[in-house]
Amino acid sequence: MRVALDATPLLAPPTGVGAFTQGALRALARRPALEVSAFAVSWRRRAGIMAGLPDAVSVRQRAMPARPLQAIWRRADLPPVEWFIGDVDVVHGTNFVVPPSRRAAAVVSVHDLTPLHHPELCDAPTLLYPGLIRRALRRDAWVHTDSAFVAAEVVEAFRADPRHVVTVPPGIPPLPEVDDEHAARVVRGALPEGTDRYVLAIGTAEPRKDLPGLVDAFDRIAASHPTMALVLAGPPGWGEAALGDALAGARASARMVRTGWLEAPDLAALLRRASVLAFPSRYEGFGFPPLQAMAAGVPVVATRAGSLPEVLGDAALLVEVGDRDALAHALDRVLSEPELRRALVDAGRARAARFTWDACGEGLESLYVQAAAARA
């Protein structure tokens, strides 16, 4: 079976969608029944995906100008993707958008429905996704979701055929190995003077991540943990103003640092040595950082946002969305109660072991077989 995946997310700085795309490509490349190729919806930068592809994944495409094509695809089912990549049996849009096709079965990954439920948390390009999903469904596209929570949302929001909405959880993006000397140097460089431990958060500064809420929660317990810092790792986003205001108003602001975007080894070093990972999201379709933390033996405090209860189960300490008192109390407990910490670490490692890329590849292949058979 010839399968083509949209690898455009590999052109951007690493995100959750990029991690899914890369992990899925590597897993599918190991499936002997599949002939896997990749393409990028880009005019000049399309060759940039090559560095992130396994050797077994081929690239053969014409230039695809992103803005004109996406504008056309919002209104029409032309031009078909085969014009650009040749004949395939299945085309998989990995990031909410799947091009129209002439004969190929279509699969579109819907990672969350933030633009429908929380449009105030989205930027302008993200707000276009629901219309593109609806158009794909009218073309009989199948939907892949990372969680059963999002699958149910897709069925309800778009009145999609539940038989054509399939949940295949991803694996966990692996963390690079880092030697102790490098890790110690990264941690020393990140921590403010007078601190030796830290609560870590990973994510873009966007409203959906509610980093201002975390700043406030940490500020409430900072006096009880005088050598503890709060480290916010991730690039700037469209929630900068609110986060800046929260940091400026915090009593313990001197112990709160932002690292900006980090290379993978530096992020891995910070994650492995964190006292706790905080994940205070207002909505999530899956959530890689908590699982990465669990795999690394770091306890997790998170909200009951979206799919997080499904993904994390009882292996994290969960609080209600937006409840800053509860978030502060949960962080304080993990930092103060060794037995709770050990229990969360053990449960987290067991939970993370459930999510593998081989299982993801097997599940996606099964989805492709179903979609292709329905198209025939």
C-alpha positions in Angstrom: 0.0 0.0 0.0 1.4 3.4 -1.0 0.9 6.0 1.7 1.8 9.7 1.6 2.0 11.8 4.8 2.1 15.5 5.1 5.4 16.3 6.7 5.0 20.1 6.7 5.1 20.2 10.5 8.7 19.2 10.4 9.6 22.6 8.8 8.6 24.5 12.0 10.3 24.5 15.4 9.4 21.2 17.3 5.8 21.1 18.5 3.5 18.3 19.6 2.2 18.0 16.0 5.8 17.9 14.7 6.7 15.2 17.2 3.7 13.1 16.2 4.5 13.5 12.5 8.1 12.5 12.9 7.3 9.6 15.2 4.5 8.3 12.9 6.8 8.4 9.9 9.5 6.4 11.7 7.0 3.9 12.9 5.3 3.5 9.5 8.6 3.1 7.7 9.1 -0.1 9.7 5.8 -1.6 8.5 6.7 -4.0 5.7 3.4 -3.8 3.9 3.6 0.0 3.5 5.5 2.1 0.9 5.7 5.4 2.7 6.4 8.8 1.2 6.3 12.3 2.5 5.5 15.8 1.1 5.5 19.4 2.3 3.0 22.0 1.4 5.6 24.6 0.7 7.0 26.4 -2.3 10.6 27.0 -1.4 11.2 25.2 1.8 9.9 21.7 1.0 13.4 20.2 0.9 13.7 21.1 4.6 11.7 18.0 5.6 14.5 15.7 4.4 16.5 16.0 7.6 13.7 14.7 9.7 12.8 11.7 7.6 13.8 8.0 8.0 15.9 6.6 5.1 13.0 4.4 4.1 10.6 7.3 3.5 10.8 8.8 0.0 10.0 12.4 -1.2 8.8 13.0 -4.7 6.7 16.1 -5.2 6.2 19.3 -7.1 6.3 22.6 -5.3 3.1 23.3 -3.4 2.5 27.0 -2.6 1.0 26.9 0.9 -1.1 30.0 1.1 -2.7 29.8 -2.4 -3.5 26.1 -2.1 -5.0 26.3 1.4 -7.1 29.3 0.3 -8.4 27.2 -2.7 -8.9 24.1 -0.6 -11.2 25.9 1.8 -13.6 26.5 -1.1 -13.0 23.8 -3.7 -11.8 20.2 -4.1 -9.1 21.1 -6.7 -6.3 20.7 -7.4 -6.0 17.1 -6.3 -3.0 16.1 -4.3 -2.0 13.6 -7.0 -1.0 16.6 -9.2 1.8 17.2 -6.8 2.9 13.8 -5.4 1.7 11.3 -8.0 -0.6 8.3 -7.4 -0.9 6.9 -3.9 -3.5 4.7 -2.1 -3.8 6.9 1.0 -2.9 10.5 1.8 -2.6 11.4 5.4 -2.9 15.1 6.5 -1.1 15.1 9.8 -2.1 18.6 11.0 -5.9 19.2 10.6 -5.7 19.6 6.8 -5.8 16.9 4.2 -5.6 17.9 0.5 -8.4 16.8 -1.9 -7.5 13.7 -3.9 -8.6 12.2 -7.2 -8.5 8.5 -6.2 -6.5 8.2 -2.9 -8.3 7.6 0.4 -8.0 10.6 2.7 -7.1 10.5 6.5 -6.9 13.7 8.5 -5.4 13.9 12.0 -7.4 16.1 14.4 -5.3 16.6 17.5 -7.8 18.8 19.4 -10.8 21.1 18.8 -9.5 24.2 20.5 -10.7 26.6 17.7 -14.3 25.4 18.3 -14.4 25.3 22.1 -11.9 28.0 22.9 -11.6 30.4 19.9 -10.3 33.1 22.2 -7.2 30.9 22.8 -6.3 30.6 19.1 -4.4 32.6 16.5 -5.9 33.4 13.1 -4.5 30.4 11.1 -5.8 28.0 13.8 -9.3 29.4 13.5 -9.5 28.1 9.9 -9.1 24.4 10.9 -12.8 23.7 11.6 -13.8 24.7 8.1 -11.1 22.6 6.5 -12.1 19.6 8.7 -15.7 20.0 7.5 -14.7 20.1 3.9 -12.6 17.0 4.3 -15.5 15.1 5.9 -17.7 16.1 3.0 -15.1 14.4 0.8 -15.5 11.2 2.9 -12.1 11.6 4.7 -11.5 9.4 7.7 -10.4 11.1 10.9 -7.5 10.0 13.1 -7.4 11.3 16.7 -4.8 10.8 19.4 -7.4 10.3 22.2 -10.9 8.9 22.5 -11.9 12.2 24.1 -11.2 14.1 20.9 -12.8 11.4 18.8 -16.0 11.9 20.7 -15.7 15.7 20.2 -15.3 15.2 16.4 -18.3 13.0 16.2 -20.5 15.5 18.1 -19.2 18.7 16.6 -19.1 17.7 13.0 -21.7 14.9 13.0 -19.1 12.6 11.7 -19.7 8.9 11.2 -18.2 7.4 14.3 -17.1 4.3 12.3 -14.8 6.7 10.3 -13.3 8.4 13.4 -10.5 6.2 14.7 -8.3 6.8 17.8 -4.7 5.8 17.6 -2.5 7.1 20.4 1.0 8.2 19.6 4.1 7.0 21.2 6.2 9.3 23.4 8.9 11.5 21.7 12.2 10.1 23.0 14.5 12.4 25.0 18.1 12.5 23.9 20.7 11.1 26.3 22.7 13.8 28.1 25.8 13.3 30.2 25.8 14.4 33.8 28.3 17.3 33.2 26.2 18.8 30.4 23.0 18.4 32.4 24.5 20.0 35.5 25.7 22.9 33.4 22.2 23.4 31.8 20.5 23.4 35.2 23.0 25.8 36.8 22.5 28.2 33.9 18.8 28.1 34.3 18.3 28.4 38.0 18.3 31.8 39.8 20.9 32.3 42.6 19.9 30.7 45.9 17.8 27.9 44.4 18.7 24.3 43.9 15.4 22.6 42.9 12.6 23.6 40.5 9.1 23.1 39.2 9.3 22.8 35.4 6.6 23.8 32.8 7.0 23.1 29.1 5.0 24.8 26.5 4.5 27.8 24.2 3.3 31.0 26.0 -0.2 30.7 24.6 -3.4 31.2 26.6 -4.4 27.5 26.4 -1.4 26.5 28.5 -2.4 28.9 31.4 1.1 29.7 32.4 -0.1 32.8 34.3 -2.2 30.5 36.5 0.9 28.4 37.2 2.9 31.6 38.1 0.2 32.5 40.6 0.0 29.0 42.1 3.8 28.8 42.5 3.8 32.2 44.1 1.4 31.0 46.8 3.8 28.2 47.9 7.1 29.9 47.2 7.6 31.0 50.8 7.3 27.4 52.0 10.0 26.2 49.6 12.6 28.9 49.7 15.2 27.1 47.5 12.6 26.2 44.8 12.5 27.9 41.4 9.9 27.9 38.7 11.3 27.3 35.2 9.1 28.0 32.2 10.6 26.3 29.1 9.2 27.1 25.7 9.0 29.7 23.0 7.1 33.0 23.2 3.5 33.0 21.9 0.3 35.0 21.7 -0.1 34.8 25.5 3.0 37.0 26.2 1.2 40.0 27.6 -0.7 38.0 30.3 2.4 35.9 31.2 4.5 39.1 31.5 1.9 40.7 33.8 1.8 37.6 36.0 5.6 37.4 36.3 5.8 41.2 37.0 3.2 40.9 39.8 4.6 37.8 41.5 6.2 38.2 45.0 8.7 35.5 44.2 9.4 36.7 40.6 13.1 36.6 41.3 12.8 32.8 41.5 10.9 32.5 38.2 12.8 32.2 34.9 11.9 31.7 31.3 14.3 29.8 29.1 12.8 30.4 25.7 13.0 27.7 23.1 15.6 25.0 24.0 17.5 22.5 21.9 16.4 18.9 22.7 19.5 18.0 24.8 19.0 21.1 27.0 15.3 20.4 27.4 16.0 16.8 28.3 18.5 17.8 30.9 16.0 20.2 32.6 13.2 17.7 32.4 15.1 14.8 34.0 16.3 16.9 36.9 13.0 18.6 37.7 11.3 18.1 41.1 7.9 18.1 39.4 6.5 18.8 36.0 3.5 21.2 36.1 1.0 21.0 33.2 -1.8 23.5 34.0 -3.5 23.5 30.6 -7.1 24.7 30.0 -7.6 22.3 27.2 -5.5 19.4 25.7 -6.1 16.9 23.0 -3.2 14.6 24.2 -0.2 16.1 26.0 3.4 14.9 25.4 5.3 16.6 28.2 3.6 14.8 31.1 4.3 11.4 29.5 7.9 12.4 28.8 8.2 13.4 32.4 6.7 10.1 33.6 9.0 8.1 31.4 11.9 10.1 33.0 10.8 9.4 36.5 9.5 12.9 37.3 6.2 13.3 39.1 3.4 15.2 37.3 0.8 17.7 38.5 -1.8 18.5 35.7 -5.3 19.7 35.2 -8.3 17.7 34.3 -8.3 19.4 30.9 -9.6 17.7 27.8 -8.0 14.3 27.3 -5.5 14.5 30.2 -7.5 12.3 32.6 -7.7 9.7 29.8 -4.0 9.9 28.9 -2.5 10.2 32.4 -5.0 8.2 34.4 -4.1 7.9 38.1 -0.4 8.4 37.5 -0.6 12.2 37.9 -2.0 14.4 40.6 -4.9 16.1 38.8 -6.7 19.3 39.7 -9.6 21.2 38.1 -9.0 23.6 35.3 -8.3 27.1 36.5 -8.3 26.3 40.2 -5.2 28.0 41.3 -5.6 27.1 45.0 -5.9 23.4 44.1 -2.9 23.7 41.7 -0.8 25.3 44.5 -1.9 22.6 47.0 -1.0 19.8 44.6 2.4 21.2 43.9 3.1 21.7 47.6 2.1 18.1 48.3 4.4 16.6 45.7 7.3 18.8 46.9 6.6 18.0 50.6 5.5 14.3 50.7 8.2 11.8 49.8 5.8 8.8 49.8 3.4 10.6 47.4 6.3 11.5 45.2 7.5 7.9 45.0 4.0 6.6 44.3 3.6 9.1 41.4 7.0 8.2 39.9 6.3 4.5 40.0 2.8 4.9 38.5 4.1 7.3 35.9 6.7 5.0 34.6 4.1 2.2 34.2 1.7 4.6 32.5 4.2 5.9 30.0 5.2 2.4 29.0 1.8 1.9 27.5 2.5 4.4 24.7 4.8 3.1 22.0 5.4 4.2 18.4 5.3 0.6 17.2 1.7 0.4 18.5 1.0 3.7 16.8 2.3 2.5 13.5 0.3 -0.7 13.7 -2.9 1.3 14.5 -2.3 3.8 11.6 -1.7 1.0 9.2 -5.0 -0.6 10.2 -6.7 2.8 9.7 -5.2 3.1 6.2 -6.4 -0.3 5.2 -10.0 0.5 6.3 -10.0 3.9 4.5 -8.6 2.4 1.3 -11.1 -0.4 1.3 -14.0 2.1 1.8 -12.7 4.2 -1.1 -12.4 1.2 -3.5 
